[in-house]
Amino acid sequence: MEDSYLDEGFLLEKKPGMYQPQRVENAKISIANIPMETDKVKVFASKVRVDSVAKVAEIEAAEKKKMDDKVNKIIGHDINVFLNRQLIYNYPEQLFADAKIMAIKHADFEGIERLALVLGGEIVSTFDTPEAVKFGKCDLIEKVIFREDELLRFSGVQKAEQSLHDALCVLTTHARDARTVPGAGAPETLMAAVLMEAQKVAGKESIAVWPCSSSTSYNHL
């Protein structure tokens, strides 16, 4: 507990790419789940035959242009941070560095979903309609060191502050009034237990009690 502290914002155990901005203010964030690599033939033992080295160069140039087009679409969204669930390979990482964009790669799925909620953005997989994309926003993204680990801190996140405020309100209310309403089927289970006892009712009253108590007991116990 001595090493624990309450941090203002959201911490992500990732680092920006090489030669990219390590600190971004007024971040406009594209949150994505797309492959950032050249297309590969994913059939076992498949081969591409060419009759000259020039043909190989043409294929490489075509793959490079395809990646150029994809990155240019992303940059065209007027963002300064690109957060991707999948890997970002060296060439697109270099393009983001040239454009002065912080690119964060291989954010795990749970992490990127939480970030999307906290930052108020949406996870996208296409970049053809920038006007339809909901970008994430925060005041500052910077590297921080905790013990020996480097983390990225997203500060000035309004939704995170609102969530913390709501949680504190719940705790405050509970401290003032400790009464709670149990969930997860607890009321039904309690009712079933009471009605099982009611099955012991004798006489004519049992005709009314028995059908209700037996059906509730069997359904919830």
Protein Blocks (a to p, Z undefined) as FASTA:
>chain_A
ZZgccdedjdddddddehiafbdehiacddddddfbddddfbehiacddfbfklmmmmmm
mmmmmmmmmmmmmmmnopabdcdfbdcdfklmmmmmmnopacdehiafklmmmmmmmnop
acdfbfkbmmlpccdddfbdcdddehjaccdddehilklmmmmmmmmmmmmmmmmmmcdc
deehlmmmmmmmmmmmmmmpgcjllmmmmmmmmmmmmmmZZ
